[in-house]
Amino acid sequence: MDQRISTDVVNHRSGDYAPIGDQEDPKLGMFDKPLPCFGWGIGWFSLLLGFVFPVMWYYATFLYFSKYYQKDPRERTGLEASAVAALICTVAVLIVLAVFVIKALFP
């Protein structure tokens, strides 16, 4: 038994923590780091910031289609939400433009 890795409560109180990892699966502790953008991730941060600057939705959509989430799977849902927001924004802008064009052609 390895003496360096202990789950004893006494060792935890003194601040002697051992890194969690698995020899068979090295990806186990890979996503222990906090997400960027205040812990929200780029996708969710872009979704929220997109209500002020809609260009952020298109930036997140580009990241989604370039498979940025393969680096960190936790980013996938936020990037998907931003892609949906970009789609809704695009459809709304096209409808508004169509209404303006129709009103301009047929006064």
Helices and strands as residue ranges (DSSP letters): H 9-13, H 42-50, H 55-65, G 68-70, G 73-75, H 76-105
